[in-house]
């Protein structure tokens, strides 16, 4: 699943760049086991993951 999300982000980012639009995409993803958790907790984890990736992508290389 991580590879699929990464491929989507790369494709959208490249397409937007090629089209001259200064837009990028961030995707958050979380998986969970059969342990009952609230939707709110799962969405919170997805948000944290998305922002972590977004921050990492802005670091100077």
C-alpha positions as CSV (number, residue, x, y, z in Angstrom):
1,X,0.0,0.0,0.0
2,X,2.9,2.4,0.8
3,X,4.3,1.9,-2.7
4,X,0.9,2.6,-4.3
5,X,0.5,5.8,-2.4
6,X,4.1,6.8,-3.3
7,X,3.4,6.1,-7.0
8,X,0.2,8.2,-6.9
9,X,2.0,11.1,-5.2
10,X,4.9,11.0,-7.7
11,X,2.6,10.9,-10.7
12,X,0.4,13.8,-9.5
13,X,3.4,15.9,-8.5
14,X,5.1,15.3,-11.8
15,X,2.0,16.0,-13.8
16,X,1.3,19.2,-12.0
17,X,4.9,20.3,-12.4
18,X,4.9,19.5,-16.1
19,X,1.7,21.6,-16.4
20,X,3.3,24.6,-14.6
21,X,1.1,24.3,-11.5
22,X,3.0,24.7,-8.1
23,X,0.9,22.0,-6.5
24,X,1.9,18.9,-4.6
25,X,0.0,16.0,-3.1
26,X,0.3,14.4,0.3
27,X,-1.4,11.1,1.2
28,X,-1.8,9.8,4.7
29,X,-2.4,6.1,5.3
30,X,-3.0,3.9,8.3
31,X,-3.6,0.3,8.8
32,X,-5.2,-1.4,11.8
33,X,-5.8,-4.8,13.2
34,X,-9.0,-6.3,14.5
35,X,-8.5,-4.2,17.7
36,X,-11.6,-2.0,18.0
37,X,-10.6,1.7,17.6
38,X,-12.6,4.7,16.8
39,X,-12.7,6.3,13.4
40,X,-11.4,9.4,15.0
41,X,-8.3,7.6,16.2
42,X,-7.6,6.1,12.8
43,X,-8.1,9.4,11.1
44,X,-5.7,11.0,13.6
45,X,-3.0,8.5,12.7
46,X,-3.6,9.1,9.0
47,X,-3.2,12.8,9.5
48,X,0.0,12.4,11.4
49,X,1.5,10.2,8.7
50,X,0.5,12.6,6.0
51,X,2.1,15.6,7.7
52,X,5.2,13.6,8.5
53,X,5.7,12.8,4.8
54,X,4.8,16.3,3.8
55,X,7.5,17.7,6.2
56,X,10.1,15.2,5.0
57,X,9.4,16.2,1.4
58,X,10.3,19.8,2.1
59,X,13.7,19.1,3.7
60,X,16.6,20.4,1.7
61,X,18.5,17.6,0.0
